[in-house]
């Protein structure tokens, strides 16, 4: 509407509607007039704009009073004029009545008081002045005005501000505040206040100190203070209230069931404090505010859950694996894009179908038994199982599925699953298996076909040395050294062929026993083996024995014929701790050290490289084998300087046995 003011004329009588609108349109150019038939017009026009006045007749009101009442409640400031025609002996007349409120029948609870409040308000109204808040300052009027103010609240801050403003409007109460309960900090934080401007609001009230705030929260009851100065418990802002002429105070908890939201505080300058009616009214206000806050909190949680659900839906739809949910009988309730792409079915083609449409019968039976066992054991998630997936077209392919139970109370509700295509992984595993078979064949050749002629040569060499004189025997000694070196090379190559395989079968190993066995397999000359402690762990004996032999040869080769080699647990793990095994077994390690000249820094960096050696006749794979054997066990190995200045090889990540 474009005028200064707007009037809406509503009547079921078309002629009366025109008669009411005509004088307004003719006589008042600054008034825009709209008309409507029945109270459907009220709904439409109030939705389209905000008229300043609604004019109707009593007959139309009688036809649909509830709609006009709703208009009054939603727009308390809107002027409602009702015309009532009457007849007398002197002639017909029309009474113009302004509707100020709608009440229950006189005699119903609350109606009498509300009616009396309107009458009292009209009595005290000053000539020419404003009527003030509808209903005046009576407790029931304050309650009504607060409830009306809450209608348009869209946030907790709106709620709290509206309540505090209404409680202090027109001097109803001197000061009001709402404090939010911070459960984590254990205190109430004043968040919104209204009334006396210089009130020192920057403070908090700790919970658990036995004060009025604490008691209100703990008992869930309104705390009424008749005199803030003489009250035995701690009263919020006692000194500030006294200085500003406040005698009475009231603290009401804001809660719904077990959910605490905070407190509502009200201060009065009345000498007699709070009447029973006022206490009752503020109690009702606190319950209303609590309910609105709770509703808003629930709505916020629902909105948050919806946002989370949308994010999960987006994740489920974009993940490459197939994901689904089954009901308690095994029929698809939900499927994602990944499962559709994997199986070739549309969403409609899967929803409602049994999972046997994509899995073999034997797999379905096994899955049904697994789910039954999970439910009986109250186990929510199972280990992954390999299955064969049958797509809509083409051959089946290997898959891996992980099943989880849907949350349930007393009744099984179904399962969710993640299905992954493992065709590529199976191909790699088969290729690895073929490579391992070739490595095993190579190791067999090294072990059998090369060692046999080497053994024959060693036998003939021994006979030749027995029958030869010293000069010839000296030359034959070099041949024997070469054959022994060939034996060492065969051992290293054999270990190299097998080092890439992860250790799967282990046995308990005692460090000292293994070290002594390896020591006897090595030409040790005048070298000494020392033991710094014992530990017990799980390992593959043959491969680890070869690693120790290589370490001992390396120590003697670089440390001298009289070197001392020491083995023991790592220094940061107490001896004896390693004897305990089990799920919580400690993770530790061991070392092999010597007192030789040590390993130069430039060698440290390349010590475990396969192509690196400091020997003229070595292959450079001895320490490489040591590292790869450790890696096959899941350990790490590093070389540092020993306490005696030599080389110290430390094995870490070793689980006790």
Buried (B, 14 or more C-beta within 10 A) or exposed (E): BEEEBBBBBBBBEEEBBEEBBEEBBEEBEEBBBBBBEBBEBBBEBBEEEEBBBBBBBBBBBEEBEEBBBBBBBEBBEBBBBBBEEEEEEEEEEEEEEEBBBBBEEEEEEEEEBBBEBBEBBEEEEEEEEEBBBBBBBBBBBBBBBBBBBBEEBEEBEBBBBBBBBBBBBEEBBBBBBBBBBEEEEEBBEBBBBBBBEEBEBEEBBEBEEEBBBBBBBEEBEBBBBEEBEEBEBBBBBBEBBBEBEBBBBBBBBBBBEEEBBBBBBBBBBEEEBBEEEBBBBBBBBBBBBBEBBBEBBEEEEEEEEEEEEEEEEEEBEEEEBBBBBBBBEBBBBBBBBBBBEBBEBEEEBBBEBBBBBBBBEEBBEBBEEBBEEBBEEEEEEBEEBEBBBBBEEEEEBBBBBBBBBBEEEEEBEBBBBBBBBBEEEBEEEEEEEEEBEEBEEBBEEBBEEBBEEBEEBBEEBEEBBEEEEEEEBEEBEEBBEEBEEBBBBBBBBBBBBBBEBEBEEBEEBEBBEBBBEBBEBBEBEEBEBEEBBBBBBBBBEEBBBBBBBBBBBBBBBBBBEEBBBBBBBBEEBEEEEBEEBEEEBBEBBBBBBBBBEBBEEEBBEEBBEBEBBBEEEBBBBBBBBBBBBBBBBEBBBBBEBBEBEBBBBBBBEBBBB
